[in-house]
Amino acid sequence: MSDTTVNLAELIGSRICHDLISPIGAITNGLELLEMVGSMQGPEMELISGSVGSAGARIRFFRVAFGSASDQPLGRTEVSELLRDVERAGRVRVNWHLTEPVPRNQVKLAFLALMCCESAMPFGGEVTIDHVGENWTVSGSADKLNIDSDLWKNLPKGRFANKVTPAQVQFALLPETAASLGRRVATETASTRVLIRF
């Protein structure tokens, strides 16, 4: 994958997220109006509202992870709120241990690494994201991990023995995006823990 391919993937990601966030927002507003007038209540309304909220959270997350990213800073509050919304929709708890704003393109790498960790945790777990100096560490832990050895072993190079599926695209994008920022990816795996550094 070349820098041009990475840029094209980012543009596609940005376009899809941009086009989807408006209708999701409109549905959310419509649901709030229905609640206010009391025309829809009960478990059905809760299910629809929860699903729309989850979809909106994932799209905002994907916009950072897959979209175009600059060195414009993202603050702790913005990132924490985004991760909190994503947590509600999934089984993985995320600890964002940063207090200062960091460049959006580095948050993008952290989110791609988070997605790699999530893929190894089908039954849930915990991901911790740390940043010391120029170095990032994203570590995931769970009682039960499902580690695809090809993906994790070859993640630093970004060349895999098996074809990468759509659900695994973060493994292909992370090393390429890191390289475009002058960074290298390193991984460690154990029976209950996975770790990515860049």
C-alpha positions as CSV (number, residue, x, y, z in Angstrom):
1,M,0.0,0.0,0.0
2,S,1.4,3.4,-1.0
3,D,1.0,6.8,0.5
4,T,-1.4,7.6,-2.4
5,T,-3.5,4.5,-1.5
6,V,-3.6,5.5,2.2
7,N,-4.7,9.1,1.2
8,L,-7.4,7.7,-1.0
9,A,-8.6,5.4,1.7
10,E,-8.7,8.4,4.1
11,L,-10.7,10.5,1.6
12,I,-13.2,7.7,1.1
13,G,-13.5,7.3,4.9
14,S,-14.1,11.0,5.4
15,R,-16.6,11.1,2.6
16,I,-18.7,8.2,3.9
17,C,-18.7,9.4,7.5
18,H,-19.5,13.0,6.4
19,D,-22.5,11.8,4.3
20,L,-23.8,9.5,7.0
21,I,-23.5,11.7,10.1
22,S,-26.2,14.2,8.9
23,P,-29.0,11.7,8.4
24,I,-28.1,9.9,11.7
25,G,-28.3,13.3,13.4
26,A,-31.6,14.0,11.8
27,I,-33.0,10.7,13.0
28,T,-31.8,11.5,16.5
29,N,-33.5,14.8,16.4
30,G,-36.7,13.2,15.1
31,L,-36.7,10.7,17.9
32,E,-36.2,13.4,20.5
33,L,-39.2,15.3,19.1
34,L,-41.3,12.1,19.2
35,E,-40.3,11.6,22.8
36,M,-41.2,15.2,23.7
37,V,-44.7,15.0,22.3
38,G,-45.1,11.5,23.8
39,S,-46.2,9.8,20.6
40,M,-43.7,7.0,21.0
41,Q,-42.7,5.3,24.2
42,G,-41.7,1.9,25.5
43,P,-39.0,-0.7,24.7
44,E,-39.3,-0.2,21.0
45,M,-38.4,3.5,21.3
46,E,-35.5,2.7,23.6
47,L,-34.2,0.1,21.1
48,I,-34.4,2.5,18.2
49,S,-32.9,5.4,20.2
50,G,-30.1,3.2,21.5
51,S,-29.3,1.8,18.0
52,V,-29.2,5.3,16.4
53,G,-27.0,6.6,19.3
54,S,-24.6,3.6,18.8
55,A,-24.5,4.2,15.0
56,G,-23.7,7.9,15.5
57,A,-20.9,7.2,18.0
58,R,-19.3,4.6,15.7
59,I,-19.5,7.0,12.7
60,R,-17.8,9.8,14.7
61,F,-15.1,7.3,15.8
62,F,-14.6,6.0,12.3
63,R,-14.3,9.6,11.0
64,V,-11.1,9.9,13.1
65,A,-9.9,6.4,12.6
66,F,-10.4,6.2,8.8
67,G,-10.8,9.8,7.7
68,S,-8.3,12.4,6.7
69,A,-6.3,13.6,9.7
70,S,-4.2,16.7,10.2
71,D,-1.9,17.8,13.0
72,Q,-4.7,19.9,14.5
73,P,-5.0,19.0,18.2
74,L,-7.9,17.0,19.8
75,G,-8.5,17.7,23.5
76,R,-9.0,15.2,26.2
77,T,-12.6,16.1,26.7
78,E,-13.5,15.6,23.0
79,V,-11.7,12.3,22.8
80,S,-13.0,11.0,26.1
81,E,-16.6,11.8,25.2
82,L,-16.2,10.1,21.9
83,L,-14.7,7.0,23.5
84,R,-17.4,7.0,26.2
85,D,-20.1,7.0,23.5
86,V,-18.4,4.1,21.7
87,E,-18.0,2.1,24.9
88,R,-21.8,2.2,25.4
89,A,-22.2,0.4,22.1
90,G,-19.6,-2.3,22.7
91,R,-18.1,-4.6,25.2
92,V,-14.7,-3.0,25.5
93,R,-13.8,-0.4,28.2
94,V,-11.3,2.2,27.1
95,N,-8.9,4.1,29.4
96,W,-7.6,7.3,27.7
97,H,-4.6,8.2,29.9
98,L,-3.8,11.5,28.2
99,T,-4.5,14.9,29.8
100,E,-3.1,17.2,27.1
101,P,-4.4,17.8,23.5
102,V,-2.6,15.7,20.9
103,P,-2.5,15.9,17.1
104,R,-5.5,14.4,15.3
105,N,-3.3,12.2,13.1
106,Q,-1.8,10.6,16.2
107,V,-5.3,10.0,17.7
108,K,-6.1,8.3,14.4
109,L,-3.2,5.9,15.0
110,A,-4.4,5.3,18.5
111,F,-7.9,4.6,17.3
112,L,-6.7,2.1,14.6
113,A,-4.6,0.4,17.3
114,L,-7.6,0.3,19.6
115,M,-9.6,-1.4,16.8
116,C,-6.8,-4.0,16.4
117,C,-7.1,-4.7,20.2
118,E,-10.9,-4.9,20.0
119,S,-10.7,-7.5,17.3
120,A,-8.9,-9.8,19.7
121,M,-11.6,-9.4,22.4
122,P,-14.8,-11.0,21.2
123,F,-16.1,-11.3,24.8
124,G,-15.0,-7.9,25.9
125,G,-12.1,-6.5,27.8
126,E,-10.2,-3.3,28.6
127,V,-7.9,-1.2,26.4
128,T,-5.5,1.4,27.9
129,I,-4.0,4.1,25.8
130,D,-0.9,5.9,27.0
131,H,1.4,8.6,25.5
132,V,4.8,9.4,27.0
133,G,7.0,11.9,25.1
134,E,6.7,10.8,21.5
135,N,5.8,7.2,22.2
136,W,2.3,5.7,22.3
137,T,1.3,2.4,23.9
138,V,-2.1,0.8,23.3
139,S,-2.6,-2.3,25.4
140,G,-5.6,-4.6,25.6
141,S,-6.3,-7.2,28.2
142,A,-9.1,-9.7,28.7
143,D,-9.7,-13.1,30.4
144,K,-10.2,-14.6,26.9
145,L,-8.5,-13.4,23.8
146,N,-8.9,-14.5,20.2
147,I,-5.5,-13.6,18.6
148,D,-5.1,-14.1,14.9
149,S,-1.3,-14.9,14.8
150,D,-0.9,-13.9,11.1
151,L,-2.3,-10.4,11.8
152,W,-0.5,-9.7,15.0
153,K,2.9,-11.2,13.9
154,N,2.9,-9.3,10.6
155,L,1.3,-6.0,11.8
156,P,4.6,-4.2,12.0
157,K,5.3,-4.9,8.3
158,G,1.8,-4.6,7.1
159,R,2.2,-7.6,4.8
160,F,0.0,-10.6,5.7
161,A,0.1,-14.2,4.6
162,N,-3.7,-14.3,4.4
163,K,-6.1,-11.9,2.7
164,V,-7.2,-9.1,5.0
165,T,-11.0,-9.0,5.4
166,P,-13.1,-5.8,5.8
167,A,-13.3,-6.5,9.6
168,Q,-9.5,-6.5,9.7
169,V,-8.8,-3.4,7.6
170,Q,-7.3,-1.6,10.6
171,F,-4.4,-4.0,10.6
172,A,-3.5,-3.0,7.0
173,L,-4.0,0.7,7.6
174,L,-2.2,1.1,10.9
175,P,1.4,0.4,9.7
176,E,0.9,2.3,6.5
177,T,-0.5,5.4,8.3
178,A,2.2,5.2,10.9
179,A,4.9,5.0,8.2
180,S,3.4,8.1,6.6
181,L,4.0,9.9,9.9
182,G,7.5,8.6,10.2
183,R,6.6,6.0,12.9
184,R,7.1,2.3,13.2
185,V,4.7,-0.2,14.8
186,A,5.7,-2.9,17.3
187,T,3.5,-5.6,18.8
188,E,3.5,-8.0,21.7
189,T,1.0,-10.8,22.4
190,A,0.4,-13.0,25.4
191,S,-2.5,-15.3,26.5
192,T,-4.4,-12.4,28.2
193,R,-2.8,-9.3,26.7
194,V,-2.0,-7.6,23.4
195,L,0.1,-4.5,23.0
196,I,0.9,-2.1,20.2
197,R,3.6,0.6,20.3
198,F,4.2,3.3,17.7
